[in-house]
Amino acid sequence: MKQVPAAGYPVPEVASHNSSGQLYVPVFTGTSREELDTLLGRYPTKMAALLPALWIVQRERGWVSDDAMAEVADVLELTPAYVKGVVTFYTMYHQHPVGKYFIQVCTTSPCGICGADDVVRAFLQHTRSSDLGVTSADGRYTVIEVECLGACGFPTPVMINEEFIESVTPGKVPDLLARLP
C-alpha cells in the first residue's frame, strides 16, 4: 500500500496477489476511489462509511469477495473480521458471484398463503435455474427466497436487482423476465 499524504490513508496498488497466490485488482481506484473519498467526507468516522463502501464493491464486482472485504477493512482502518461480520449479517451483500439478474422472492407466511411458492417455482422454471441460489447456466439469473420484503399488502413482492415489484403471480413471471435486457 502507498500512503497519500493529503488524504492520510492508504491507497491500494494497481494489483497484488492474495494469500492464495491469485491476482487481486483493487476496487478503490480511479472513480471508485473518488466516490469513496466523497463518502468519507460525509461521515464523522471511516467506520460509518462501511455499508456504502460495500455497496460500491458489490456494484463494481457483482459480489463482495474475501479479498474485497480485506481491501475495505484496510481503506477504512477496520479489521477484516469486523467487515466480514457486517457482510455476513446483511443479506443484501452477495458473498459469491450471482447472475446478472438477482431475483428475490418473498416467501414469508402472508406471501406463502397467497402463492409465493408458485411464484418461486415459476421463476426457477422460466430462468432455467436448477435450484434456489444457483445461477442459471447462462449466467443471467440467480433466484432466492427472502424473508419479508415489506409489502405484505401486495403479495407476492419480488426484487429484481434493485427494482421492487408488487403483486407478482406465476402468470406474470414470463412477462417480467421478457422485459429484462
C-alpha positions as CSV (number, residue, x, y, z in Angstrom):
1,M,0.0,0.0,0.0
2,K,1.1,3.6,-0.7
3,Q,0.4,6.5,1.6
4,V,-1.2,9.6,0.1
5,P,-0.2,12.4,2.4
6,A,-3.1,14.8,1.5
7,A,-5.8,12.2,2.3
8,G,-4.0,10.4,5.1
9,Y,-5.0,6.9,4.4
10,P,-3.6,4.0,2.2
11,V,-4.3,3.7,-1.5
12,P,-4.1,0.2,-3.0
13,E,-1.5,-0.6,-5.6
14,V,-2.8,-1.4,-9.1
15,A,-2.8,-5.2,-8.4
16,S,-1.5,-7.6,-5.8
17,H,-1.6,-11.3,-5.0
18,N,-3.8,-12.6,-2.3
19,S,-2.9,-15.3,0.3
20,S,-3.8,-18.0,-2.3
21,G,-1.4,-16.5,-4.8
22,Q,-4.2,-15.3,-7.1
23,L,-4.1,-11.8,-8.6
24,Y,-6.4,-9.3,-6.9
25,V,-7.2,-6.0,-8.6
26,P,-8.4,-3.4,-6.0
27,V,-11.8,-1.9,-6.3
28,F,-11.0,1.5,-4.9
29,T,-9.0,3.1,-7.7
30,G,-9.9,5.9,-10.1
31,T,-13.6,7.0,-10.0
32,S,-14.5,4.4,-7.3
33,R,-11.8,5.8,-5.1
34,E,-13.1,9.4,-5.7
35,E,-16.6,8.2,-4.9
36,L,-15.3,6.7,-1.6
37,D,-13.4,9.8,-0.8
38,T,-16.5,11.9,-1.2
39,L,-18.5,9.5,1.0
40,L,-15.8,9.7,3.7
41,G,-16.2,13.4,3.8
42,R,-19.9,13.0,4.7
43,Y,-19.4,10.7,7.7
44,P,-17.9,11.5,11.1
45,T,-15.7,8.4,11.1
46,K,-14.4,6.0,8.4
47,M,-16.3,3.1,10.0
48,A,-19.6,5.0,9.4
49,A,-18.9,4.6,5.6
50,L,-18.7,0.8,5.8
51,L,-22.1,0.0,4.2
52,P,-21.8,2.4,1.3
53,A,-18.2,1.2,0.7
54,L,-19.5,-2.4,0.5
55,W,-22.2,-1.2,-2.0
56,I,-19.5,0.2,-4.2
57,V,-17.7,-3.1,-4.1
58,Q,-20.8,-5.0,-5.0
59,R,-21.8,-2.6,-7.7
60,E,-18.3,-2.8,-9.3
61,R,-17.7,-6.6,-8.9
62,G,-21.2,-8.0,-8.6
63,W,-20.3,-9.6,-5.2
64,V,-18.1,-9.0,-2.1
65,S,-15.2,-11.4,-2.0
66,D,-12.9,-12.0,1.0
67,D,-10.2,-10.1,-0.8
68,A,-12.6,-7.1,-1.3
69,M,-13.6,-7.3,2.4
70,A,-9.9,-7.1,3.3
71,E,-9.4,-4.1,1.0
72,V,-12.4,-2.3,2.6
73,A,-11.1,-3.1,6.0
74,D,-7.7,-1.7,5.1
75,V,-9.1,1.5,3.5
76,L,-11.5,2.2,6.4
77,E,-9.0,1.1,9.1
78,L,-11.1,-1.7,10.4
79,T,-10.3,-5.4,10.9
80,P,-11.2,-7.9,8.2
81,A,-13.2,-9.8,10.8
82,Y,-15.4,-6.8,11.5
83,V,-16.1,-6.2,7.8
84,K,-16.8,-9.9,7.2
85,G,-19.2,-9.8,10.2
86,V,-21.1,-7.0,8.6
87,V,-21.2,-8.6,5.2
88,T,-22.4,-11.9,6.6
89,F,-25.1,-10.2,8.8
90,Y,-26.8,-8.4,5.9
91,T,-28.4,-10.5,3.2
92,M,-28.1,-7.7,0.7
93,Y,-24.4,-8.3,0.2
94,H,-23.6,-11.3,-2.1
95,Q,-20.7,-13.4,-0.8
96,H,-20.4,-15.3,-4.1
97,P,-20.9,-14.5,-7.7
98,V,-24.6,-14.2,-8.7
99,G,-26.4,-13.9,-12.1
100,K,-26.8,-10.6,-13.9
101,Y,-30.3,-10.6,-12.5
102,F,-30.6,-11.3,-8.8
103,I,-34.2,-12.3,-8.1
104,Q,-35.5,-12.2,-4.6
105,V,-39.0,-13.6,-3.9
106,C,-40.7,-13.0,-0.5
107,T,-41.9,-16.3,0.9
108,T,-42.9,-15.3,4.5
109,S,-46.3,-16.5,5.8
110,P,-48.6,-13.8,4.3
111,C,-47.0,-14.2,0.9
112,G,-46.8,-18.0,1.3
113,I,-50.6,-18.1,1.8
114,C,-51.0,-16.0,-1.3
115,G,-49.0,-18.4,-3.6
116,A,-45.3,-17.3,-3.1
117,D,-44.1,-20.9,-3.6
118,D,-45.8,-21.0,-7.0
119,V,-44.0,-17.7,-7.9
120,V,-40.7,-19.2,-6.9
121,R,-41.3,-22.3,-9.0
122,A,-42.3,-20.1,-12.0
123,F,-39.1,-18.1,-11.7
124,L,-37.0,-21.3,-11.4
125,Q,-38.7,-22.8,-14.4
126,H,-38.6,-19.7,-16.7
127,T,-35.0,-18.8,-15.8
128,R,-33.9,-22.5,-16.2
129,S,-32.2,-22.2,-12.8
130,S,-31.7,-25.6,-11.3
131,D,-32.3,-24.6,-7.7
132,L,-32.6,-21.6,-5.3
133,G,-29.3,-19.8,-5.0
134,V,-27.8,-21.5,-8.0
135,T,-27.1,-19.2,-11.0
136,S,-28.6,-20.3,-14.3
137,A,-26.3,-21.9,-16.8
138,D,-26.3,-18.8,-19.0
139,G,-25.2,-16.7,-16.0
140,R,-28.2,-14.4,-16.3
141,Y,-30.3,-15.4,-13.2
142,T,-30.0,-16.3,-9.6
143,V,-33.3,-16.8,-7.7
144,I,-33.6,-16.9,-3.9
145,E,-36.3,-16.8,-1.3
146,V,-36.2,-14.0,1.2
147,E,-37.9,-13.1,4.5
148,C,-40.3,-10.2,4.2
149,L,-39.7,-7.5,1.6
150,G,-42.1,-5.3,3.5
151,A,-45.1,-5.3,1.2
152,C,-47.5,-7.7,2.9
153,G,-50.4,-5.9,1.4
154,F,-49.3,-6.7,-2.1
155,P,-48.2,-10.3,-2.3
156,T,-46.1,-11.6,-3.7
157,P,-43.4,-9.0,-3.8
158,V,-40.2,-9.6,-5.8
159,M,-37.0,-7.7,-6.2
160,I,-35.0,-8.0,-9.4
161,N,-31.7,-6.3,-8.7
162,E,-32.9,-3.0,-7.2
163,E,-36.3,-3.0,-8.8
164,F,-39.2,-3.7,-6.4
165,I,-42.3,-5.3,-8.0
166,E,-45.5,-5.9,-6.1
167,S,-48.3,-8.4,-6.7
168,V,-46.4,-10.9,-8.7
169,T,-48.2,-14.1,-9.7
170,P,-46.8,-17.1,-11.6
171,G,-48.5,-15.9,-14.7
172,K,-46.7,-12.5,-14.6
173,V,-43.2,-14.1,-14.4
174,P,-42.6,-14.7,-18.1
175,D,-43.5,-11.0,-18.9
176,L,-41.2,-9.7,-16.1
177,L,-38.3,-11.8,-17.5
178,A,-39.1,-10.8,-21.1
179,R,-38.6,-7.1,-20.3
180,L,-35.1,-7.6,-18.9
181,P,-32.4,-6.7,-21.4
